[in-house]
Amino acid sequence: MKSSPEKITLIGAGLNGPLLAILLMQRGLSVEIYERRPDMRRIRMSAGRSINLALSTRGIYALQQAGLWERMRSIIIPMKGRMMHSIASELTFQPYGQNETEVINSISRAELNIALINAAEEHGATIHFNQRCTGYDLKTGSTRVRNEETGEETTLQAAVVIGCDGSASAIRGEMLKLSRFNFSQQYLDYGYKELTIPASSQGEHLLETHALHIWPRGNHMLIALPNIDGTFACILFLPFEGADSFASLTTHAQVIQFFESRFPDVVRLMPQLADNYFANPTGAMVTVKCSPWHVEGRALLLGDAVHAIVPFFGQGLNCGFEDCTCLVELLDRHGAEWAGVFAEFENERKVNTDAIADMAIENFAEMRDRVADSRFLLRKKVELALEAKYPRLFVPKYAMVTFHRIPYSVALARGTVQDRMLTELCESIYRMEDLDWSKADWLIRRDLTPLELRQ
Ligand SMILES: Cc1cc2nc3c(=O)[nH]c(=O)nc-3n(C[C@H](O)[C@H](O)[C@H](O)COP(=O)(O)OP(=O)(O)OC[C@H]3O[C@@H](n4cnc5c(N)ncnc54)[C@H](O)[C@@H]3O)c2cc1C
């Protein structure tokens, strides 16, 4: 694409804003970012807001396109599978993929955000912190921002505004005024809270390092992801209301008693458990769907602003990063014909972001409940065996989403067909050795066509 003097304004310097800024500036565009929060490199993030993320193939591909992947390697920890902790403190390890290259990567949100902000500035982006977007004029394309420290209001004019301002997007809030703007938001009845397992006195991890730890307990769940400093970032998922809920755990003693009865092997590793529990906020989880994603060629929504999803497939960030690479690929193809590029972007992405939103909700039940079930574990073994034998025909849904860049909508559709097949193949067996391979061969060749695999 030819260099253009056009100025692009991005709202939000979370995870997608700075990455998109880099990709746009690599194409000769000039970018300014307005972020409502203070500069996180100077002011420590509030406790309980630094949740770790699982970075996988789609996110890594985007970081490679931006030339950032190599520098991220020093701040990630590969996780090879799920380590399930039973209530009797027994451990079961379930690999995510076929081999050690099929891993997901634990990364601290704060470290990733800082690395992206630094890189965006190195590429020449100007980032204005403490500047909250308070409005966007749908007709003139002007954006209002307010300085959060001084209260000063400014009106900005840019050729294009892109709302990367997260699940409560201010730009999307303005787009609600468009006639025939479709919008839905669906909250889970569950919330989440960040907790920590500190490092040992030698700075080492107190649980297996290269795993995502899960304590699946039916209607609640604890997970833990490793950090490079030897700590684990844990997330407790609980219903907001009812028995065993955030509402019912109101004293230090109740929290300790709850953990001792549900997660007995972890209590002794969390000396600050009750203090952390009450100090850290409880977050909500929402699925947002809307359309259109753009106002002609003047404004666009991207990332959580247009498709917030629940975190149970570990894909929100990966999906947002895929938005960024998709958008710049369209720019490379068509040039800065913004209205056409935005329309094609929405057309290409929405079917896929809707699909991952639905799969993420489905995966909640799998993580909190089914991973502890021996029938489910057998299905997972059968899936991996089928993939090993039919590598381009049968690829487990988890792998299609996590280790490949197969469109999410294809992963959803093929996943449904494969689920039916697995039910048929597994319903009357209890061991891998009893799998009916000739039936599997027949079903696979009948129902699946070869996949184009992109990593
Ligand atoms: C508990 C949890 C676990 C998760 N785990 C994973 C995971 O393992 N893997 C994964 O891929 N994804 C995960 N996600 C999802 C991931 O965090 C999001 O998809 C990702 O942060 C979205 O990036 P974003 O840039 O679109 O939005 P955000 O990261 O929310 O950034 C938005 C930015 O915009 C700023 N902003 C907001 N409003 C305004 C305004 N009016 N004016 C100016 N600035 C504004 C905000 O301050 C923020 O900096 C998880 C999410 C949660 C809640």
The ligand as an SDF file (V2000), in Angstrom:
LIG
                    3D

 53 58  0  0  0  0  0  0  0  0999 V2000
  -10.7110  -13.1640   33.2020 C   0  0  0  0  0  0  0  0  0  0  0  0
  -10.3030  -13.0090   31.7660 C   0  0  0  0  0  0  0  0  0  0  0  0
   -9.4060  -13.9210   31.2240 C   0  0  0  0  0  0  0  0  0  0  0  0
   -9.0430  -13.8100   29.8680 C   0  0  0  0  0  0  0  0  0  0  0  0
   -8.1990  -14.7340   29.3440 N   0  0  0  0  0  0  0  0  0  0  0  0
   -7.8780  -14.6690   28.0440 C   0  0  0  0  0  0  0  0  0  0  0  0
   -6.9750  -15.6230   27.4720 C   0  0  0  0  0  0  0  0  0  0  0  0
   -6.4740  -16.5260   28.1540 O   0  0  0  0  0  0  0  0  0  0  0  0
   -6.6670  -15.5210   26.1460 N   0  0  0  0  0  0  0  0  0  0  0  0
   -7.2130  -14.5520   25.3590 C   0  0  0  0  0  0  0  0  0  0  0  0
   -6.9200  -14.5370   24.1450 O   0  0  0  0  0  0  0  0  0  0  0  0
   -8.0670  -13.6200   25.8630 N   0  0  0  0  0  0  0  0  0  0  0  0
   -8.3980  -13.6590   27.1800 C   0  0  0  0  0  0  0  0  0  0  0  0
   -9.2270  -12.7260   27.7100 N   0  0  0  0  0  0  0  0  0  0  0  0
   -9.8070  -11.6850   26.8220 C   0  0  0  0  0  0  0  0  0  0  0  0
   -8.8740  -10.4950   26.6200 C   0  0  0  0  0  0  0  0  0  0  0  0
   -8.4900   -9.9550   27.8560 O   0  0  0  0  0  0  0  0  0  0  0  0
   -9.5830   -9.4290   25.7790 C   0  0  0  0  0  0  0  0  0  0  0  0
  -10.1390  -10.0200   24.6420 O   0  0  0  0  0  0  0  0  0  0  0  0
   -8.6240   -8.3220   25.3570 C   0  0  0  0  0  0  0  0  0  0  0  0
   -8.1260   -7.6530   26.4840 O   0  0  0  0  0  0  0  0  0  0  0  0
   -9.3360   -7.3340   24.4280 C   0  0  0  0  0  0  0  0  0  0  0  0
   -8.4480   -6.3210   24.0640 O   0  0  0  0  0  0  0  0  0  0  0  0
   -9.0270   -4.8990   23.6390 P   0  0  0  0  0  0  0  0  0  0  0  0
   -7.8230   -4.0820   23.3180 O   0  0  0  0  0  0  0  0  0  0  0  0
  -10.0870   -5.0550   22.6280 O   0  0  0  0  0  0  0  0  0  0  0  0
   -9.7330   -4.3630   24.9590 O   0  0  0  0  0  0  0  0  0  0  0  0
   -9.0600   -4.0140   26.3520 P   0  0  0  0  0  0  0  0  0  0  0  0
   -7.8620   -4.8510   26.5950 O   0  0  0  0  0  0  0  0  0  0  0  0
  -10.1730   -4.0190   27.3430 O   0  0  0  0  0  0  0  0  0  0  0  0
   -8.5450   -2.5310   26.1480 O   0  0  0  0  0  0  0  0  0  0  0  0
   -9.4270   -1.4460   25.9910 C   0  0  0  0  0  0  0  0  0  0  0  0
   -8.6720   -0.1820   26.3540 C   0  0  0  0  0  0  0  0  0  0  0  0
   -9.5070    0.9310   26.0550 O   0  0  0  0  0  0  0  0  0  0  0  0
   -9.4710    1.8490   27.1440 C   0  0  0  0  0  0  0  0  0  0  0  0
  -10.7330    2.5870   27.1360 N   0  0  0  0  0  0  0  0  0  0  0  0
  -11.9640    2.1130   27.4790 C   0  0  0  0  0  0  0  0  0  0  0  0
  -12.8810    3.0800   27.3220 N   0  0  0  0  0  0  0  0  0  0  0  0
  -12.2170    4.1850   26.8820 C   0  0  0  0  0  0  0  0  0  0  0  0
  -12.6250    5.5040   26.5560 C   0  0  0  0  0  0  0  0  0  0  0  0
  -13.9080    5.8840   26.6570 N   0  0  0  0  0  0  0  0  0  0  0  0
  -11.6820    6.3810   26.1380 N   0  0  0  0  0  0  0  0  0  0  0  0
  -10.3780    6.0130   26.0360 C   0  0  0  0  0  0  0  0  0  0  0  0
   -9.9410    4.7760   26.3420 N   0  0  0  0  0  0  0  0  0  0  0  0
  -10.8500    3.8670   26.7530 C   0  0  0  0  0  0  0  0  0  0  0  0
   -9.2880    0.9620   28.3710 C   0  0  0  0  0  0  0  0  0  0  0  0
   -8.7480    1.6800   29.4570 O   0  0  0  0  0  0  0  0  0  0  0  0
   -8.3280   -0.0950   27.8440 C   0  0  0  0  0  0  0  0  0  0  0  0
   -6.9840    0.2640   28.0050 O   0  0  0  0  0  0  0  0  0  0  0  0
   -9.5930  -12.7760   29.0600 C   0  0  0  0  0  0  0  0  0  0  0  0
  -10.4840  -11.8610   29.6200 C   0  0  0  0  0  0  0  0  0  0  0  0
  -10.8380  -11.9770   30.9580 C   0  0  0  0  0  0  0  0  0  0  0  0
  -11.8120  -10.9960   31.5360 C   0  0  0  0  0  0  0  0  0  0  0  0
  1  2  1  0
  2  3  1  0
  2 52  2  0
  3  4  2  0
  4  5  1  0
  4 50  1  0
  5  6  2  0
  6  7  1  0
  6 13  1  0
  7  8  2  0
  7  9  1  0
  9 10  1  0
 10 11  2  0
 10 12  1  0
 12 13  2  0
 13 14  1  0
 14 15  1  0
 14 50  1  0
 15 16  1  0
 16 17  1  0
 16 18  1  0
 18 19  1  0
 18 20  1  0
 20 21  1  0
 20 22  1  0
 22 23  1  0
 23 24  1  0
 24 25  2  0
 24 26  1  0
 24 27  1  0
 27 28  1  0
 28 29  2  0
 28 30  1  0
 28 31  1  0
 31 32  1  0
 32 33  1  0
 33 34  1  0
 33 48  1  0
 34 35  1  0
 35 36  1  0
 35 46  1  0
 36 37  1  0
 36 45  1  0
 37 38  2  0
 38 39  1  0
 39 40  1  0
 39 45  2  0
 40 41  1  0
 40 42  2  0
 42 43  1  0
 43 44  2  0
 44 45  1  0
 46 47  1  0
 46 48  1  0
 48 49  1  0
 50 51  2  0
 51 52  1  0
 52 53  1  0
M  END
$$$$
